Amino acid sequence: MSDIEFPDDLIALERAAWEEHRAGRLTVATANAVQDAITAHAEALGMPRVDVEMALKKAVRHAEAEG
């Protein structure tokens, strides 16, 4: 899972969703945009969507904890 490369726009979407979530203001539009992008990326990679989503969240949230 950790070998997945994510495009910058997908990382940016997940960061925005995570920031909105932490601030208590996550919108349906933001959540849907992230889920749609994850689904498209997973399909392009031929991987299960849930694996891509978990790796993305780990990449964004772990990088935030380090920075």
Buried (B, 14 or more C-beta within 10 A) or exposed (E): EEEBEBEEEBBEBBBBBBBBEEEEEBEEEBBEBBBEBBEEBBEEEEBEBEEBBBBBBEBBEEEEEEE
